[in-house]
Each structure stands twice: as C-alpha cells, then as structure tokens.
Amino acid sequence: MSAEFRTFLCRSDNVGVLLRDSRTGACAAIDVPEAGAVLRALDETGWRLTDILVTHRHIDHIEGIPEVRRATGARLTAPVKAREDVPDADVYVSEGDRVRVGDLEGEVWETPGHCLDHVTYHFAAAGLAFAGDTLFTLGCGRVMESPPETLWRSLRRFEGLPGATQIFSGHDYVLSNARFALAAEPGNAALRARAAEADRAQAEGRFLVPSTLEQERATNPFLRSAEPSLAESVDLPPGTEPEAVFVALRAWKNRF
C-alpha cells in the first residue's frame, strides 16, 4: 500500500498524526489537538491536507480543527455520536462505515469506554489502526462515561488483528504506562526491554507511537489480563475471568 505517516507532539502530550496516500497525495490528520503543530507538520512535509478524521469529541482532540479547516479546506469526518460537540462535520460515521484517504480505505469501529462517542479508524490493507484514547502504547484509556467492562470489550476488538498492525494512540503516556506495567508484571522480560527502549527514546527526543499489536500483546497489561501473573498482582485467584482482572487493573492504574 501507499501509506505514509508523520507523528509529532501537540500540546503537552497529545500525539498528532498525518496519514498520506503517496499515490494520490490525499492526506488526513487524525484529530487536531493543536492547529499550529499540525500546520507546521504539513509545512515540513509539503503534504496537502484533504481530510480530518476525528476519534472523539474531547477538546484536546478537536480544539485546533476550525483553524486548520480555514487554512486547508479539509473535509471533516466525525463520529455521529459526537455531533453535538462537532456540529459542522461534512461526514458523520458510525460502526461499519468506510472512510477513504485517497486510495487508502478504513473501517470505522465504535470503541466506547473512554467516552461514549469514541471511534477507531482501522485501515486493514495498510496495517494501521488509529485508536485515539482507547489503546495506548503499554496502556489503555481512562474510563470516563461507561463501566470499565465497556472499554474491555472495545480493547478485545484489537486482539484479532495481525501482529504487525501499527497502533497509533492519541497521547504519549509511554513512560508512565511503563512504570505501571512494570509494577503489575515485574517478571515480564519483554516489558523490561520495552520500558528501557522508552527511556532511550525520550532521551533521543522520540516516543513509541506507533507501536505494533505484537508488541502490545507481549507487554501491555491491559491486553494481557488472561495472564495468571496479572491476576496475582491484583489479588485475584488463578482462573479469574480476564475481564475481572482488567477491571481490577484499570482501578489500580487510576490510583497509581
């Protein structure tokens, strides 16, 4: 496939993403946390923005949209459940809808849990998933508008994807997520190596977004809730349902 991308920091810890179809030149911003950062990335790449794909309605993901649309004329796609907060979208999408960025085609997944309107854009042929605040490198989103089981069900949708799928999250929380993951699963050698990589990346001015699903399966405690060691970490007996382990892990992370 002809997919290119550029990631960059916005605000303090938001991750901005540009997705481009190199064949047609079409280019999408995944959310616009900060107009200036997105416009600078466009200037640096020379890419022309044609689309904005909104994952959810929170202000730190949509605040820069008006300025970027005025500057670029980009078409705005947003979750239909976010219509009240994003009232001027050109297209509203829900579960199973398709989006296009040039020749790149993505499917809309409704992935509530962090908030009720959250969606993920999965570009299967390109091996890319834009997960917003649902799935993070080494972590997952905070539950704000649903029972934690709702977020668990959303996370399980990622389990069936190929391991090479690149996961783009909406924030760079990698170091804090690594500290929690190590507390929850200190015996995980792959996790220790990933945490060390995160430290090196920060020292070099990088961050570990995107990650791959294979890496997350090996190191992300919220995707590893079936592991007996994680049940033990939250004082649950062996054989406890992974959903219950996830709920306990998420509650622990809230206090961590």
Summary of the structure (lengths in Angstrom):
residues: 256
radius of gyration: 17.9
end to end distance: 40.9
largest distance: 56.3
contacts: 913
relative contact order: 0.12
helix: 37%
strand: 25%
